[in-house]
Amino acid sequence: MSTIIEHFKTLTQIPHCSKEADKLLDFIVNFAKDRNYEVEVDSVKNIFISKGKPSLSLQAHYDMVCMGKAPVIETYEEEGWLMAKNSSLGADNGMAIAMMMKLMDEGRALEFLLTSDEEIGLIGANEVAFDMQSKVMLNLDSEDEAEVYIGCAGGVDISAVKQDTYVEAKGSCYEVAVKGLVGGHSGVDIDKGIPSAIKVLATYLDENNITQLASIYAGERRNSIPANAVAIVFSESTLISCGNVEVRELKECPLVLNQGQKLIEMIHAFKHGVREQNEVLGIPDVSINLAIITSDEKGGIIVETSARAMDAKALEILSTETVAFFESYGFSVELEDKYPAWKPDISDFTDLVSEEMKTVFGKSKMMAIHAGLECGILGEKYPHMKLASIGPTIRYPHSTREKVKLDSVIKTYEVLLKIIERV
């Protein structure tokens, strides 16, 4: 089992942030070829690895969300968890790749599908067109042990842009900053009460009647709950630090956005977080993450959000409402990187996976997840395949608090071996 952890630690030393994962691509290709597997790489850098006459396909993505110091990653263990110092860890989805590497070491006759740029809109999965032979696919991107995932949310990124002008300001100039909040995954963590740095900042500006905004730079990734937000503002009254908000007076006197007050009002009014709860599944049904807001020196303003819903109709309604909201403030809006929900589906394969989960963990629960597993897209591309998703326990992905439970990795791999033998 230590082999899997060592493989994973090797992966952490190879940069593989989304859009910048070519070094890991080359490593995986060479690793597989050295073990006599056939390898194909397509135009968007998906990797398909196979040997023999496989009946099972294993699937994961090989990019990671880089937060903090990542891609510089220094791992350490604490109370049975593997963590990283001041960076995201990349267990999402690197631990799955480490398991695949162990299976390749053993020469297993399997198909391995590793997709590119999953974390920025399931880009690779949307272009997959390999000739896959297996009748069942096991996704290894879930993050709770003893659970079998049979459905996931669909989603779309909604971006709004606007061109403003600058005017003279009145009063004193201040930097208002919210820094170092915990952050988290914009899907699975959206209902955990994690504060958004953007919303904390907006509340402070609203409560202090700030109407003059010179600039704003807030958020890190579309699929991460914002941990940092900074604005330069003018105020005719004295501003002081409060709670998570740090304030310092500046000597510089920049111009302010002509419609800065409307932008502050819009950010404060935006309903970030869970919009509807799915009582049957016990997870959010509809949510949206107000992810990134930036302004440039020419008055350009960009707002980026990530919307999710457990069915297509709910996602369409949320998208329409969000577009109308931004347009009411004079923004032009685009929908990008849309991906389908994976409708919960119980099959002979999901039953088999659940049975083997029980043999190792003593329990099993079929679940759906409020995040974008690639199963929704791949299920449409390969309708002959039955799908399920499992994974070891990972906490706080897409943040510098990300950690993976080591004994969960051991047991999840045991489950994986049992599934391989059964299939």
QUIRADA-V463770 format. One line per field, one symbol per residue. ss: DSSP state (H for helix, E for strand, C for the rest). psi: psi as a letter, one per 30 degrees, with the letter a starting at -180 (. if undefined). burial: b if it has 16 or more other C-alpha atoms within 10 Angstrom, else e. Layout:
ss=???
psi=???
burial=???
This chain:
ss=CHHHHHHHHHHHCCCCECCECHHHHHHHHHHHHHCCCEEEECCCCCEEEECCCCCEEEEEECCECCCECCCCCCEEEECCEEEECCECCCHHHHHHHHHHHHHHHCCCCCEEEEECCHHHCCHHHHHCCCCCCCCEEEECCCCCCCEEEEEECEEEEEEEEEECCEECCCCEEEEEEECCCCCEECCCCCCCCCCCHHHHHHHHHHHCCCCEEEEEEECCCCCEECCCEEEEEEECCCCCCECCEEEEEECCCCCEECCHHHHHHHHHHCCCEEEEEECCCCEEEEEEEEEEEEECCCCEEEEEEEEEECCHHHHHHHHHHHHHHHHCCCCEEEEEEEECCECCCCCHHHHHHHHHHHHHHCCCEEEEECCCCCHHHHHHHCCCCEEEECCCCEECCCCCCCEEEHHHHHHHHHHHHHHHHHC
psi=efeeeeeeeeefgjkhlkfhgeeeeeeeeeeeefghkkkkkafggkkkklkbikfkkkkllglljjlbfkgjkjllkjhgkklkjhllegejgfeeeeeeeeeeefgkilkkjjllhefhgheeefgkgljkflfkkjkhglgklgkjkglllllkkjkklkkllklllkalkkkjkjkglfalkfdfgfgggkkkeeeeeeeeeefghkfjjelkjklelegkkkfkkkkklkkflkklkkbgkkkkklflilllkeheeeeeeeeefkikakekkjeefglkeklkjjekklllfggkkkkkljkklfleeeeeeeeeeeeeeeefgglkkkklhkllljkkjkleeeeeeeeeeefefglkkkllkililfeeeeeeeiffkkllkllljkkhlglfgklkjefeeeeeeeeeeeeeee.
burial=eeebbebbbebbebbbbbeebbebbeebbeebeeeebebeeeeebbbbbbbeebbbbbbbbbbbbbbbebbbbbbeeeeebbbbbbbbbbbbbbbbbbbbbbbbeeebbbbbbbbbbbbbbbbbbbbbeeebbbbbbbbbbbbbbbbbbbbbbbbbbbbbbbbbebeebeebbbbbbbbebbbbbbbbbbbeebbbbbbbbbbbbeeeebbbbbbbbbbbbbbbbbbbbbbbbbbeeebeeeeebbbebeeebbbbbbbbbbbbbbbbebebbbeeeeeeeebbbbbbbbbbbbbeeebebbbbbbbbbbbbebbbebbeebbebbeeebbbbeeeebbbbbbbeeeebbeebbbbbeebbeebebbbbbbbbbbbbbbebbeebbbbbbbbbbbbbbbbbbbbbbebbbbbbbbbebbbeee
